[in-house]
């Protein structure tokens, strides 16, 4: 039974995808702690950047951001930071 080009291509892509997925899974399993540390580092970097932007916000910008995102916590955090600065 001969395979046409489309089936051969599909089978090849499936095989390559399966091998790549298996390889990535093995790498993740072997380096789990390192990856977890890296993700936590990236998360803390983003949090620091976000806090710096929040500190630079004016009250008007905080109000507009809270309205656009429907998140009143933005205003609460901004007010708390203003009181902490005093």
N, C-alpha and C positions, 0 to 999 in steps of 0.2 A: 504494500500500500504506500503510495507516494503522497507526501504532504505538499500542499501548495505553499507559495511564498508567504501568504498572510498567516497561515497556521504555524509555519515554522518561525516566523517573526514573533508571533504571540507567545509561543512556547519558549523561545529564547528570552524574551523580556520577562516572562513569568519566572524563569529559572534564575536569571540575573537578580531580579527583585527578591526572590526567596533567599538566595545566598547572601545578598547585601543585608537583608533584615536579620538573618541569623548571625552574621558577623557583627553587626551593630549591637545586637542583644548580648552577645558574648563580651564585647568591649564594655558595655554598660555594667554588666554583672561583675566584671573584674575590677572596674575602676569606680565603683559606686560611691565610695567615700570621697574620692577626689572630685567627682562630679557634683556631689551634694555640697561640698565646700565651695565650689565655684559658683553654683547657683545661689547660695546664700550670700556670697560676696557681691554678685551682680545685683541681687535684691537690695542689699544694704546701700549700694551705690545709687540705685534708683531712688530709694527712700531719702537719702541725703540730698540728692538733686531736687526732689520734690519739696522737701522742707525748705531748702534754700529759696526756691521760687516762691513758696508760701510766705516766707519772711519778707521778701521784696514786694509783695503785693500791697497795693493800696486798698483802702476799705471799699472803694467803688469797684475795683477789679474783683475783689473777693465776693461782693454782692452779685455782680454779673455772672461770675463763674458758678456760684451757688444756684442762681436761677436757671442757667443753661443746663447744668448737670442735674438739677433737682436734688441737690445734696446740701441740706442745711448745715451739715457737719463742717463744711468748709468755713462758714462764718464763725461757728463756735470755736474752731481751732485758731482762726485768725485773731479773734477777740482774746482768747487765752494767751496767745503769744504776745499780744500788745500789753496785757497786764503783767506778764512775766518780764517784759523789757523795762517796765517802770520800776 
